[in-house]
Amino acid sequence: MFILSKQINIHFLLYQRMKFFLLGFLLVLNTIFRVSGQSNFESDTYIKAHKIKNISQLKCSNEGTKCDILYLYNYDTSGRLFSKTEYLNSTPYYKTTYKYKNRNIPYLVNYGYANGATLQTEKNKLDKKDNITKHYIYRKDSGILILNNYKYKNNGLLKSKKDFLSIKNIIKCKYFYNKRGIVGMKIKFHKNDSSVLHIYTYNNKWEIIKEITFNSSYLQIDSTFYEYDDRRNIVLIKQMGRQNATINYTYDLQNNLLEYKYYNNKDKLILHHIMKYDAGLLKTTIEYVDEQISNSYIYKYDFY
């Protein structure tokens, strides 16, 4: 029983890490550009991970725990993600299911054990334009309820966002746009009446190049700078302030991301990903942590 519990804990940590990697890596550029033109729900959670073709398998070999994690993906006839099953050393542990109502955004997402016990439930409420107006997250183990409320302008641009934790208002965000409909400023209001102001600057191609953050006393606390290559791929993100870090990206001639490097405030390489492709599809990724191999990923696709 102890061994099983230890395996589950290890797998949960790896799941969280893998979830960050899969969504963060495949959608890292989308996250950056989201702030410059997002018209509806500002989370990438439900964007299909495959983008090019359906990922049918994703296998992770963890060097630290000597375990293999296999992710199997299933899609419905409309090409929407229907379920994801996670295996640890060939044993199914977790399963996520997605339910839809004639739309591409699920109204219900259940995450739990493969035997059917639910750990977390997510629900979405959409308006007639498919904008998510309410997003619920409920964790059965802790009883924590997270609620996100979204309001939109008549043109579909996000106007404000409120985040609640166990029905207590935590953060409220307001968005201000320029004439091109791109976010120029965002204000976060916290429950203690403090606020954080984000101001965004763009180049002549409307790529975000700078984000400056101020506290409620209008003192600068953070700044983030972005650089791009001639093909509009982001090649550098530099964070300065409360957290100092540098992120470098390298691409091939087809604009596929080849390398991702994350340096801390002492210019030490903390996280390093190396990707390889076949016919434009991501096939393998090697992850290094502190310059030691941590995980390796193998991708297989469902060609339909």
Secondary structure, 3 states (H helix, E strand, C coil): CHHHHHHHHHHHHHHHHHHHHHHHHHCHHHHHHHCCCCCCCCCCCCCCCCCCCEEEEEEEEECCCCEEEEEEEEECCCCCEEEEEEEECCEEEEEEEEECCCCCCCCEEEEEECCCCEEEEEEEEECCCCCEEEEEEEECCCCCEEEEEEEECCCCCEEEEEEEECCEEEEEEEEEECCCCCEEEEEEEECCCCEEEEEEEECCCCCEEEEEEECCCCCEEEEEEEEECCCCCEEEEEEEECCCEEEEEEECCCCCEEEEEEECCCCCEEEEEEEEEECCEEEEEEEEECCEEEEEEEEEEECC
